[in-house]
Amino acid sequence: MPLEFDESRLEDPRAGEEALRGLASAAARVRAARTAAAEADLEVLARDGRPRAVVVLGAGAAATVGDICAAALGPGCPVPVVPVRGYRLPGWVGGPDLVVAVEPPTAGAAPPVPAGEEPPGPPAPAPAPASTIGQIRPSHDAVAACAAEAARRGCRFLAIGPAGGAPAAVAEQFRAPSIALAQVGGPAETPWGAVAALLTAVSRAGVAGPPEGAYDALAERLDRAAMAYGPSVETWDNPAKSAAVEIAGRIPVIGGGTPTALAAAEHWVSRLAAVARYPAVRGGSPELLGDHVSLVGGPFGGSGPRSIFDDPVEDGAVGLRLVLLRDPEEVPEAARDLALAADTAREQGVEVSEYTADEGGPLERAAGLIALTDYATVYVAVAYGTDPLDHTLVVR
C-alpha cells in the first residue's frame, strides 16, 4: 500500500523529535568543532606552504561539506576546493595537495588499524534482503579507500570525524592530523560541525578562510532556524513545514543561481532521498533553462495555464514542482534566468516555490537555506509515516 501524506502528523510536537533535536544541535556542533580544531595539531598542514588544492572526500551528508566550503571561500580563493564523491582518487592529486576525509559522527566508527598494518580496502558489500532495503545506508568504504590512497601518495592528509572512524584510523596509521567530532545533541547527519572544522583547518594551512566572526554568525543563524522551524511552531507560521506541504505529491526540481544556493540544492536532493526516501531533481542556473526546465512540458509537467478555479492536484497524478533557492548575491544574469524558468513553469501549469536566504556572509546564507531544507525533509518523512532516523517504515 503506498504511503499517503498526512499533514495532521505535523501537528504532533513529538513526531520526529529525535531527528529534529539533532538538527537543533547544529549550532552546538559548530562551536564544539571549532574547539576541537583549535586543539588539534594542524601545524603540519602548513609545513610546505600553502597547498595546491583542497580535496574533500565525503559520503552522505558529508558529501556536501566540500560544496559548502568552496562556496564560503568564494570564487576569489586562490586554491580550488574539489569535492570527491567517487570510488577513486583523481589521478592528478599528489604531494602538494591537502586531502580531507570527512565522516559524520553518526556514520558509525570503524575499528582502528593496528600499527604497522595497511588500512583495509573496502570489503565486498553484502547483498541486502529485499525486506530490509529501506535500511540501506550510504557506504563510507569509498571514503576510507580514497583516504588511504591519498596517504600512500604522500598528500597532506587530514581526517575529520569521530575518533574511532575509518578516516581517523588512516590518519593514525600514517601519522597525519585529525579533528575529532564529538556527538552533540540528538542523532542527525548535519554538515555544520565538519564545515567549521574544515574551514578552520584550511585557514591553518595557509588559505585565507572566513573571518572569526563568521563562525559566531553561523551558529546564531542556526540557532534562529531551530526556533523558527521547530515542531512546536504551527504549519502556517513554520516555513519548513510549509515547504514540506508544498512539495508533497510532487517531484521537486530544485535549483539555484549561486554556489551557495546550488550547495543547498544538492544537499536537499540528497537528504530527501536518504531521510524521507523522496525523489527530487537538482538543477542550476544557467542549465536550469535548458534540460531541466524542459521537464515542465513532459509527462510529469503541467497541462498548460491553469485558472484560479483549477484543483492543483488532480486524480492523485504525480507532477513536478519547481523549487528555487534564491540568494541575495545572485548576479543579474542568474536572477533573470531563474525568473524566466519560473515564468516558463507557471505557463505550463507547474507550480513554483521560492525560498530566499537572508542577507549575510556565505556561511550564514548557506546555513539559512540548508537548515530550512533539513527541517523540511524531516517533516516530509513524518507526514508520510517514514522514520527519519532508521529509514524504515513506521507502522501506524
Secondary structure, 3 states (H helix, E strand, C coil): CCCCCCHHHHHCCCCCHHHHHHHHCHHHHHHHHHHHHHHCCCHHHHCCCCCCCEEEECCHHHHHHHHHHHHHHCCCCCCCEEEECCCCCCCCCCCCCEEEEECCHHHCCCCCCCCCCCCCCCCCCCCCCHHHHHHCCCCCHHHHHHHHHHHHCCCEEEEEECCCCHHHHHHHHCCCCEEECCCCCCCCCCCHHHHHHHHHHHHHCCCCCCCHHHHHHHHHHHHHHHHHCCCCCCHHHCHHHHHHHHHCCEEEEEEECCHHHHHHHHHHHHHHHHHHCCCCEEEECCHHHCCCHHHHHCCCCCCCCCCCCCCCCCCCCCEEEEEEEECCCCCHHHHHHHHHHHHHHHHCCCEEEEEECCCCCHHHHHHHHHHHHHHHHHHHHHHCCECCCCCCECCC
